[in-house]
Amino acid sequence: MLEVRQASRTFNNGLAGFKSISFSIQEGETVGILGTSGCGKSTLLRVLSGLDKEFVGEIKVAGAGKQPIGMIFQEPRLMPWLTVEENILFGNKDVKKEEVQEYLDLVGLTDFGDYYPKDLSGGMAQRTAIARALIGQPDVLLLDEPFSALDAFTKMQLQDLLLKIQKKRLSTMVIVTHDIDEALYLCDRIFILGGQPGYLQAELTVEVTKPRDRGSSFLAEKKSEILNLLQIEKAVE
């Protein structure tokens, strides 16, 4: 579904990007991009999305949907003067108004189509952003730390929502996150970036079916493995 060959992004101002990254993602797969700050995670996602075209290498999306790529950012980016329904339709000119209700139902906002952003909680606003991205029926959905600004309970609810969407629609997803637990809970594979500029340091497969037990010993072992790769020590008890 998505293939990246020897992609690199450098900046003239000295900021780190990423270098010589190659990987492929299969249809219906959820892949996490994990790493410490400054390793180029969000830069890579912007390149994949087409928002940043100043890169070398090759990126291919092999899909037949209405649009190749959909993007969900760290913040909802809703228009305050538009209703939830109007925000979902914003930028999706080929979508009919009557289709919106299906997506409101999908993200748990069935009765909130006529609400304005000021009347929504943070979680509801991000659900709106998810519906807006999905309604365009992208071949690949990119998510840039989509739940980082939410409280722990809302974050877990929206993680479960993503799993529901992935199961129902076989969506292909790429998620940038700082949260190791989130990556282990959601992703089939995890790409770990290291260095400045970033490079693909390691790839881990999470070989357990979904939905997963957040407190399982298997995920705890995987987390320790990732912490070792990132050279982050556990707190001494």
PyMOL commands that set and color helices and strands:
alter all, ss='L'
color gray80, all
select helices_A, chain A and resi 41-49+84-89+97-106+117-119+122-134+152-169+180-186+217-229
alter helices_A, ss='H'
color red, helices_A
select strands_A, chain A and resi 2-9+18-25+30-34+56-61+67-72+138-144+172-177+189-194+199-205
alter strands_A, ss='S'
color yellow, strands_A
deselect
rebuild
show_as cartoon
